[in-house]
Amino acid sequence: MSQKRASISDIAKELNLAVSTVSRALSGHSRISKATRERVWALAEQLNYQPNHLAAALRKGRSNTLGVIVPHIDGHYFSQVMKGAEAVANRAGYNVLLCQSNEDYEQEQKNVVTMINAQVDGILVSVARPTHDYAHFDKIRQRGIPLVFFDRIVDSPELNAVELDDFQGAYQSTKHLLEQGFRRIAHFGGPQHLNIYINRFGGYRQALQEAGIAIDDKLVLFSDMWEADGRAGMEQLLALKHRPDAVFSASDFSIVGAMRVLKERGLRIPQDVALAGFSNESFTSLTEPNLTSVDQCPQEVGEAAMNMLLEMVHEEGPAAAPRKIVVQPRLMMRESSMRAT
């Protein structure tokens, strides 16, 4: 049978002391005699007393907890962001409360309420894919809670953010395909209200323009970027009179869907159609052939975002001007796009 957790009141009653005296003794207050402190500590150890750090922190106006809201935790990217963010928070003596929106706008609103009710000291957010209205984040700022966006950010000069240079990642990937001799390069793009997909489309477009290649609207397909979207997109591209010789996708998930269709049709990768994705998910080095992808440096993003949040939490006096940190991506060139000898 589990025993009831001992409280300061239990110790005070057992020793016939005031609760305030026990509290001061446990914190080592010099005004409490050594003999009394030793009696209190001995009984606390005997009763396996555990201090309620949360309650103590709330009395001081701090919870020592930082909130993180992400679209989902499955997959490589957000789990690695969390790894970096938690490491920084824990070293600074903070706990982390994680909520997932599951790519749902209403759930994201509920997540914000949960964080506010938990009285977290600051919040990191990457917005859900369907989110167009950002009014719920105003509730955080109105309460004076430090707020930092990362990856999928709200594009405003008034907000703090950490983001990847998605434009550069897409530009490098598309340029790499061009250098391999591919010229009819298709693009799987994501929802164009989200900064990451706008910038990835922009990088693709810039690389083609520099190569003197006009954008063919038939080769640009926008979707929610899941594997099923990649399958449908590849089927659509193969039905064209002049099919593409390469595909650059703004997501690794959709490029895997494209890969499966190509294999089902007996087409060779990269000889017939080259493939390149974005995110460097763990499965990209396990497929046959291995998939070229853009590494988003997620741990670095998580560390930078949490460091920025902690700086805001510890600010004294007027808040510093909002700022943005941009992390540089790395192109991971693998078999799926390497045709040149």
Secondary structure as a PSIPRED ss2 file (coil, helix, strand):
# PSIPRED VFORMAT (PSIPRED V4.0)

   1 M C   1.000  0.000  0.000
   2 S C   1.000  0.000  0.000
   3 Q C   1.000  0.000  0.000
   4 K C   1.000  0.000  0.000
   5 R C   1.000  0.000  0.000
   6 A C   1.000  0.000  0.000
   7 S C   1.000  0.000  0.000
   8 I H   0.000  1.000  0.000
   9 S H   0.000  1.000  0.000
  10 D H   0.000  1.000  0.000
  11 I H   0.000  1.000  0.000
  12 A H   0.000  1.000  0.000
  13 K H   0.000  1.000  0.000
  14 E H   0.000  1.000  0.000
  15 L H   0.000  1.000  0.000
  16 N C   1.000  0.000  0.000
  17 L C   1.000  0.000  0.000
  18 A C   1.000  0.000  0.000
  19 V H   0.000  1.000  0.000
  20 S H   0.000  1.000  0.000
  21 T H   0.000  1.000  0.000
  22 V H   0.000  1.000  0.000
  23 S H   0.000  1.000  0.000
  24 R H   0.000  1.000  0.000
  25 A H   0.000  1.000  0.000
  26 L H   0.000  1.000  0.000
  27 S C   1.000  0.000  0.000
  28 G C   1.000  0.000  0.000
  29 H C   1.000  0.000  0.000
  30 S C   1.000  0.000  0.000
  31 R C   1.000  0.000  0.000
  32 I C   1.000  0.000  0.000
  33 S C   1.000  0.000  0.000
  34 K H   0.000  1.000  0.000
  35 A H   0.000  1.000  0.000
  36 T H   0.000  1.000  0.000
  37 R H   0.000  1.000  0.000
  38 E H   0.000  1.000  0.000
  39 R H   0.000  1.000  0.000
  40 V H   0.000  1.000  0.000
  41 W H   0.000  1.000  0.000
  42 A H   0.000  1.000  0.000
  43 L H   0.000  1.000  0.000
  44 A H   0.000  1.000  0.000
  45 E H   0.000  1.000  0.000
  46 Q H   0.000  1.000  0.000
  47 L C   1.000  0.000  0.000
  48 N C   1.000  0.000  0.000
  49 Y C   1.000  0.000  0.000
  50 Q C   1.000  0.000  0.000
  51 P C   1.000  0.000  0.000
  52 N C   1.000  0.000  0.000
  53 H H   0.000  1.000  0.000
  54 L H   0.000  1.000  0.000
  55 A H   0.000  1.000  0.000
  56 A H   0.000  1.000  0.000
  57 A H   0.000  1.000  0.000
  58 L H   0.000  1.000  0.000
  59 R H   0.000  1.000  0.000
  60 K C   1.000  0.000  0.000
  61 G C   1.000  0.000  0.000
  62 R C   1.000  0.000  0.000
  63 S C   1.000  0.000  0.000
  64 N C   1.000  0.000  0.000
  65 T E   0.000  0.000  1.000
  66 L E   0.000  0.000  1.000
  67 G E   0.000  0.000  1.000
  68 V E   0.000  0.000  1.000
  69 I E   0.000  0.000  1.000
  70 V E   0.000  0.000  1.000
  71 P C   1.000  0.000  0.000
  72 H C   1.000  0.000  0.000
  73 I C   1.000  0.000  0.000
  74 D C   1.000  0.000  0.000
  75 G C   1.000  0.000  0.000
  76 H H   0.000  1.000  0.000
  77 Y H   0.000  1.000  0.000
  78 F H   0.000  1.000  0.000
  79 S H   0.000  1.000  0.000
  80 Q H   0.000  1.000  0.000
  81 V H   0.000  1.000  0.000
  82 M H   0.000  1.000  0.000
  83 K H   0.000  1.000  0.000
  84 G H   0.000  1.000  0.000
  85 A H   0.000  1.000  0.000
  86 E H   0.000  1.000  0.000
  87 A H   0.000  1.000  0.000
  88 V H   0.000  1.000  0.000
  89 A H   0.000  1.000  0.000
  90 N H   0.000  1.000  0.000
  91 R H   0.000  1.000  0.000
  92 A C   1.000  0.000  0.000
  93 G C   1.000  0.000  0.000
  94 Y C   1.000  0.000  0.000
  95 N E   0.000  0.000  1.000
  96 V E   0.000  0.000  1.000
  97 L E   0.000  0.000  1.000
  98 L E   0.000  0.000  1.000
  99 C E   0.000  0.000  1.000
 100 Q E   0.000  0.000  1.000
 101 S C   1.000  0.000  0.000
 102 N C   1.000  0.000  0.000
 103 E C   1.000  0.000  0.000
 104 D C   1.000  0.000  0.000
 105 Y H   0.000  1.000  0.000
 106 E H   0.000  1.000  0.000
 107 Q H   0.000  1.000  0.000
 108 E H   0.000  1.000  0.000
 109 Q H   0.000  1.000  0.000
 110 K H   0.000  1.000  0.000
 111 N H   0.000  1.000  0.000
 112 V H   0.000  1.000  0.000
 113 V H   0.000  1.000  0.000
 114 T H   0.000  1.000  0.000
 115 M H   0.000  1.000  0.000
 116 I H   0.000  1.000  0.000
 117 N H   0.000  1.000  0.000
 118 A C   1.000  0.000  0.000
 119 Q C   1.000  0.000  0.000
 120 V C   1.000  0.000  0.000
 121 D C   1.000  0.000  0.000
 122 G E   0.000  0.000  1.000
 123 I E   0.000  0.000  1.000
 124 L E   0.000  0.000  1.000
 125 V E   0.000  0.000  1.000
 126 S C   1.000  0.000  0.000
 127 V C   1.000  0.000  0.000
 128 A C   1.000  0.000  0.000
 129 R C   1.000  0.000  0.000
 130 P C   1.000  0.000  0.000
 131 T C   1.000  0.000  0.000
 132 H C   1.000  0.000  0.000
 133 D C   1.000  0.000  0.000
 134 Y C   1.000  0.000  0.000
 135 A H   0.000  1.000  0.000
 136 H H   0.000  1.000  0.000
 137 F H   0.000  1.000  0.000
 138 D H   0.000  1.000  0.000
 139 K H   0.000  1.000  0.000
 140 I H   0.000  1.000  0.000
 141 R H   0.000  1.000  0.000
 142 Q H   0.000  1.000  0.000
 143 R C   1.000  0.000  0.000
 144 G C   1.000  0.000  0.000
 145 I C   1.000  0.000  0.000
 146 P C   1.000  0.000  0.000
 147 L E   0.000  0.000  1.000
 148 V E   0.000  0.000  1.000
 149 F E   0.000  0.000  1.000
 150 F E   0.000  0.000  1.000
 151 D C   1.000  0.000  0.000
 152 R C   1.000  0.000  0.000
 153 I C   1.000  0.000  0.000
 154 V C   1.000  0.000  0.000
 155 D C   1.000  0.000  0.000
 156 S C   1.000  0.000  0.000
 157 P C   1.000  0.000  0.000
 158 E C   1.000  0.000  0.000
 159 L C   1.000  0.000  0.000
 160 N E   0.000  0.000  1.000
 161 A E   0.000  0.000  1.000
 162 V E   0.000  0.000  1.000
 163 E E   0.000  0.000  1.000
 164 L E   0.000  0.000  1.000
 165 D C   1.000  0.000  0.000
 166 D H   0.000  1.000  0.000
 167 F H   0.000  1.000  0.000
 168 Q H   0.000  1.000  0.000
 169 G H   0.000  1.000  0.000
 170 A H   0.000  1.000  0.000
 171 Y H   0.000  1.000  0.000
 172 Q H   0.000  1.000  0.000
 173 S H   0.000  1.000  0.000
 174 T H   0.000  1.000  0.000
 175 K H   0.000  1.000  0.000
 176 H H   0.000  1.000  0.000
 177 L H   0.000  1.000  0.000
 178 L H   0.000  1.000  0.000
 179 E H   0.000  1.000  0.000
 180 Q C   1.000  0.000  0.000
 181 G C   1.000  0.000  0.000
 182 F C   1.000  0.000  0.000
 183 R C   1.000  0.000  0.000
 184 R C   1.000  0.000  0.000
 185 I E   0.000  0.000  1.000
 186 A E   0.000  0.000  1.000
 187 H E   0.000  0.000  1.000
 188 F E   0.000  0.000  1.000
 189 G E   0.000  0.000  1.000
 190 G C   1.000  0.000  0.000
 191 P C   1.000  0.000  0.000
 192 Q C   1.000  0.000  0.000
 193 H C   1.000  0.000  0.000
 194 L C   1.000  0.000  0.000
 195 N H   0.000  1.000  0.000
 196 I H   0.000  1.000  0.000
 197 Y H   0.000  1.000  0.000
 198 I H   0.000  1.000  0.000
 199 N H   0.000  1.000  0.000
 200 R H   0.000  1.000  0.000
 201 F H   0.000  1.000  0.000
 202 G H   0.000  1.000  0.000
 203 G H   0.000  1.000  0.000
 204 Y H   0.000  1.000  0.000
 205 R H   0.000  1.000  0.000
 206 Q H   0.000  1.000  0.000
 207 A H   0.000  1.000  0.000
 208 L H   0.000  1.000  0.000
 209 Q H   0.000  1.000  0.000
 210 E H   0.000  1.000  0.000
 211 A C   1.000  0.000  0.000
 212 G C   1.000  0.000  0.000
 213 I C   1.000  0.000  0.000
 214 A C   1.000  0.000  0.000
 215 I C   1.000  0.000  0.000
 216 D C   1.000  0.000  0.000
 217 D H   0.000  1.000  0.000
 218 K H   0.000  1.000  0.000
 219 L H   0.000  1.000  0.000
 220 V E   0.000  0.000  1.000
 221 L E   0.000  0.000  1.000
 222 F E   0.000  0.000  1.000
 223 S C   1.000  0.000  0.000
 224 D C   1.000  0.000  0.000
 225 M C   1.000  0.000  0.000
 226 W C   1.000  0.000  0.000
 227 E H   0.000  1.000  0.000
 228 A H   0.000  1.000  0.000
 229 D H   0.000  1.000  0.000
 230 G H   0.000  1.000  0.000
 231 R H   0.000  1.000  0.000
 232 A H   0.000  1.000  0.000
 233 G H   0.000  1.000  0.000
 234 M H   0.000  1.000  0.000
 235 E H   0.000  1.000  0.000
 236 Q H   0.000  1.000  0.000
 237 L H   0.000  1.000  0.000
 238 L H   0.000  1.000  0.000
 239 A C   1.000  0.000  0.000
 240 L C   1.000  0.000  0.000
 241 K C   1.000  0.000  0.000
 242 H C   1.000  0.000  0.000
 243 R C   1.000  0.000  0.000
 244 P C   1.000  0.000  0.000
 245 D C   1.000  0.000  0.000
 246 A E   0.000  0.000  1.000
 247 V E   0.000  0.000  1.000
 248 F E   0.000  0.000  1.000
 249 S E   0.000  0.000  1.000
 250 A C   1.000  0.000  0.000
 251 S C   1.000  0.000  0.000
 252 D H   0.000  1.000  0.000
 253 F H   0.000  1.000  0.000
 254 S H   0.000  1.000  0.000
 255 I H   0.000  1.000  0.000
 256 V H   0.000  1.000  0.000
 257 G H   0.000  1.000  0.000
 258 A H   0.000  1.000  0.000
 259 M H   0.000  1.000  0.000
 260 R H   0.000  1.000  0.000
 261 V H   0.000  1.000  0.000
 262 L H   0.000  1.000  0.000
 263 K H   0.000  1.000  0.000
 264 E H   0.000  1.000  0.000
 265 R C   1.000  0.000  0.000
 266 G C   1.000  0.000  0.000
 267 L C   1.000  0.000  0.000
 268 R C   1.000  0.000  0.000
 269 I C   1.000  0.000  0.000
 270 P C   1.000  0.000  0.000
 271 Q C   1.000  0.000  0.000
 272 D C   1.000  0.000  0.000
 273 V C   1.000  0.000  0.000
 274 A E   0.000  0.000  1.000
 275 L E   0.000  0.000  1.000
 276 A E   0.000  0.000  1.000
 277 G C   1.000  0.000  0.000
 278 F C   1.000  0.000  0.000
 279 S E   0.000  0.000  1.000
 280 N C   1.000  0.000  0.000
 281 E C   1.000  0.000  0.000
 282 S H   0.000  1.000  0.000
 283 F H   0.000  1.000  0.000
 284 T H   0.000  1.000  0.000
 285 S H   0.000  1.000  0.000
 286 L C   1.000  0.000  0.000
 287 T C   1.000  0.000  0.000
 288 E C   1.000  0.000  0.000
 289 P C   1.000  0.000  0.000
 290 N C   1.000  0.000  0.000
 291 L C   1.000  0.000  0.000
 292 T E   0.000  0.000  1.000
 293 S E   0.000  0.000  1.000
 294 V E   0.000  0.000  1.000
 295 D E   0.000  0.000  1.000
 296 Q C   1.000  0.000  0.000
 297 C C   1.000  0.000  0.000
 298 P H   0.000  1.000  0.000
 299 Q H   0.000  1.000  0.000
 300 E H   0.000  1.000  0.000
 301 V H   0.000  1.000  0.000
 302 G H   0.000  1.000  0.000
 303 E H   0.000  1.000  0.000
 304 A H   0.000  1.000  0.000
 305 A H   0.000  1.000  0.000
 306 M H   0.000  1.000  0.000
 307 N H   0.000  1.000  0.000
 308 M H   0.000  1.000  0.000
 309 L H   0.000  1.000  0.000
 310 L H   0.000  1.000  0.000
 311 E H   0.000  1.000  0.000
 312 M H   0.000  1.000  0.000
 313 V H   0.000  1.000  0.000
 314 H C   1.000  0.000  0.000
 315 E C   1.000  0.000  0.000
 316 E C   1.000  0.000  0.000
 317 G C   1.000  0.000  0.000
 318 P C   1.000  0.000  0.000
 319 A C   1.000  0.000  0.000
 320 A C   1.000  0.000  0.000
 321 A C   1.000  0.000  0.000
 322 P C   1.000  0.000  0.000
 323 R C   1.000  0.000  0.000
 324 K E   0.000  0.000  1.000
 325 I E   0.000  0.000  1.000
 326 V E   0.000  0.000  1.000
 327 V E   0.000  0.000  1.000
 328 Q C   1.000  0.000  0.000
 329 P C   1.000  0.000  0.000
 330 R E   0.000  0.000  1.000
 331 L E   0.000  0.000  1.000
 332 M E   0.000  0.000  1.000
 333 M C   1.000  0.000  0.000
 334 R C   1.000  0.000  0.000
 335 E H   0.000  1.000  0.000
 336 S H   0.000  1.000  0.000
 337 S H   0.000  1.000  0.000
 338 M C   1.000  0.000  0.000
 339 R C   1.000  0.000  0.000
 340 A C   1.000  0.000  0.000
 341 T C   1.000  0.000  0.000
